[in-house]
Amino acid sequence: MPDTDVVIVGGGLAGLAAARRLHRAGVPWRLLESADRLGGRVATDEVDGFLLDRGFQVLNTAYPRLGGLVDLDTLKMGWFTSGVLVRRGDRLERLVNPLREPTGAPGALTAGVGSLRDRLRLAALAAGCAGLPVGRLLTAPETSTETALRRAGLSDAIIEELLRPFLSGVLLDRELATSNHVFAVILRSFARGRIGLPARGMGALPRAVAAPLPAELIALRTPVTEVAPGRVRTEAGQITCRAVVVAADPPAATTLLPTISRVRMHAYTTYYHRADAPPLDEPILLLDGDRREMIANTVVLSNAAPTYAPAGQHLVATSVVGPQPPPERVIRTELERLYGRSTADWTHLTTVTVPHALPAAPPPQGRLRKPVALGDGLYVAGDHRDSPSIQGALASGWRTAGAVLEQLRR
């Protein structure tokens, strides 16, 4: 007799979503996680009363799989303005989602980013993505995101001043080489959902997903050294099973499962600063529209979620895409220009670099659902099997558990 029916390797969002579906179905399972906590790439550290996520991340209420796993009310969300500010010379241009911020619509029409035609075409593109089912979006001819934007008639000005900095912070891809299928579903979620942060940091998300699961079925600090049909080996010995789900991060997954293709990963760095006074009073993302191509975005996190900073203090997060982040002093100088005020009295709390932050997703991605069943009772889950996002991780884990259940029934 096997020790259990299913062993899940990895306690990130994909592994936890798989465990939730198996547990709901009454199938015996065990989850093995090499770290001392659950969550994988979604984590929060507390430093001197500040909540510092492992890289700037947000929750989007339009993620389809999220609502079935987590009650957002329990996370006590703080919300961002549904729009962005763009630094253009000595001006800050404000562009908002008129469906969420109707009072900001007139200002968006006169904003000095791109032309009026650009802004109308972008609004039409977002509305089209928001109004179509995901399945329809994924039947469009596939190309890169940049090519899709140009085919939509958008000019260099709005691409370089708004879309490249904004999307580079979402896709972690400054070249916009990501598949337009990924771009379409992400644009759909931004158009339809609200963006926010849990009061106790993004690390509260995996804790909430894991909350209904029995703690005795989860083993932390348990690295897996080998997987094979019907068994998993750890430093403590071997566990036998009927199916193995490898939900580890992509580099670890490809080591454990050499038959799957290597996944190229994007790097991301977030600089955290403490400020006595907020450089902006609004919880809104600030982009660099001056084409400096260094900072993807910066935001006063404590304006959206005051719990991210001690009382009377404020937390600024600034994100840079790529494997070679510039020195903090260079970033601080850029922040003075972007916010239009001195940063001399700011305190640098820490810099968080995540070398393997998000899977690359160049075309072809097809319908975004890559195979999860590898044969002989071996499965793989993670956002590299669906869209590169929190939604992709949750959806992949849920889908993989469904494939396992089908095998076990057979």
Stockholm file with secondary structure:
# STOCKHOLM 1.0

chainA/1-410         MPDTDVVIVGGGLAGLAAARRLHRAGVPWRLLESADRLGGRVATDEVDGFLLDRGFQVLNTAYPRLGGLVDLDTLKMGWFTSGVLVRRGDRLERLVNPLREPTGAPGALTAGVGSLRDRLRLAALAAGCAGLPVGRLLTAPETSTETALRRAGLSDAIIEELLRPFLSGVLLDRELATSNHVFAVILRSFARGRIGLPARGMGALPRAVAAPLPAELIALRTPVTEVAPGRVRTEAGQITCRAVVVAADPPAATTLLPTISRVRMHAYTTYYHRADAPPLDEPILLLDGDRREMIANTVVLSNAAPTYAPAGQHLVATSVVGPQPPPERVIRTELERLYGRSTADWTHLTTVTVPHALPAAPPPQGRLRKPVALGDGLYVAGDHRDSPSIQGALASGWRTAGAVLEQLRR
#=GR chainA/1-410 SS CCSCSEEEECCBHHHHHHHHHHHHTTCCEEEECSSSSSBTTCCEEEETTEEEESSCCCEETTCTTHHHHCCGGGGTCEECCSEEEEEETTEEEEEECTTTCGGGHHHHHHCSSSCHHHHHHHHHHHHHHHHSCHHHHTTSCCCBHHHHHHHTTCCHHHIIIIIHHHHHHHHSCTTCCSBHHHHHHHHHHHHHSCEEECTTCTTHHHHHHHTTSCGGGEESSCCEEEEETTEEEETTEEEECSEEEECSCHHHHHHHCTTSCCCCEEEEEEEEEEESSCSCSSCCEEEETTCCCSCCEEEEHHHHCGGGSCTTCEEEEEEEESSSCCCHHHHHHHHHHHHTSCCTTCEEEEEEEEEEEEECCCSCCTTSCCCCEEETTEEECSTTSSCSSHHHHHHHHHHHHHHHHHHHHC
#=GC SS_cons         CCSCSEEEECCBHHHHHHHHHHHHTTCCEEEECSSSSSBTTCCEEEETTEEEESSCCCEETTCTTHHHHCCGGGGTCEECCSEEEEEETTEEEEEECTTTCGGGHHHHHHCSSSCHHHHHHHHHHHHHHHHSCHHHHTTSCCCBHHHHHHHTTCCHHHIIIIIHHHHHHHHSCTTCCSBHHHHHHHHHHHHHSCEEECTTCTTHHHHHHHTTSCGGGEESSCCEEEEETTEEEETTEEEECSEEEECSCHHHHHHHCTTSCCCCEEEEEEEEEEESSCSCSSCCEEEETTCCCSCCEEEEHHHHCGGGSCTTCEEEEEEEESSSCCCHHHHHHHHHHHHTSCCTTCEEEEEEEEEEEEECCCSCCTTSCCCCEEETTEEECSTTSSCSSHHHHHHHHHHHHHHHHHHHHC
//
